[in-house]
Amino acid sequence: MSPRRPLVAANWKLNGSRAANAALLRALCGALPPPLPADVVICPPFVYLADVATMLHGTGMATGGQDVATEDQGAFTGEVSAPMLRDVGCEYVIVGHSERRAHYGDSDEIVAIKAAAAARAGLVPIICVGETLAERDRGETIAVVTRQMDAVIRNTGINVFGASLVAYEPVWAIGTGRTATPQQAQEVHAAIRALIARHDATMAAGLRILYGGSVKAGNAKDLFAMKDIDGGLIGGASLDAAEFANICKAAVTDPA
Ligand code: PGA
């Protein structure tokens, strides 16, 4: 049995409205009464964070941002900083999501600086890594993920992984309905844990590594049963309360 408590995070991306969020969370809380089967984190767009944090009060679920500024304050129009996320009740923040890397220029170095900014403010960064289909086809999956992880280690030091999560999200599996097989995901998760273990074995044993990419209630159990998969980062399926609740329930570690 894994010593790590599973965690399931909902990445709502650019979706929602006040009315839709309230309805979704009401249904979700009804489907997931305490005690929760896993740690559950809801990541809405920035403007809804304070509302969502208030709605989740007392449910045991936490809130997270979907991105964070590299800077804490100053002349950076349009940005939202880690201390601000803390101020509105966030405990987690996603950094380096492949959509940020692909569409908004988040380089490996920027992702590392964002992870450091988050950790400095007391947020738990959910550091996303993953290869494109072309990279997988060229046999570069482990090399790409290693490069992405090493950039964080080089820029922030290994200790940031003592209070972070990693999410392995193959780009070709995100929003495509094409999930990595449990074996494909496990192979990369094991490589990520081994990479951290080369610096600190205890830290590696405690690090929670999430899988993301077309996770649904129907495939979650087989993915979460893998030795090094400690939960999921869920996009599309997190917008359906019953589906997301069932994914959270699939994260319960089977003591058998
Ligand atoms: P998906 O997205 O579950 O819709 O594939 C996952 C993610 O992008 O975090």
Boltz pocket constraint, residues with backbone or C-beta under 6 A from the ligand:
constraints:
  - pocket:
      binder: B
      contacts: [[A, 11], [A, 169], [A, 173], [A, 174], [A, 175], [A, 176], [A, 177], [A, 212], [A, 213], [A, 214], [A, 215], [A, 233], [A, 234], [A, 235], [A, 236], [A, 237]]
      max_distance: 6.0
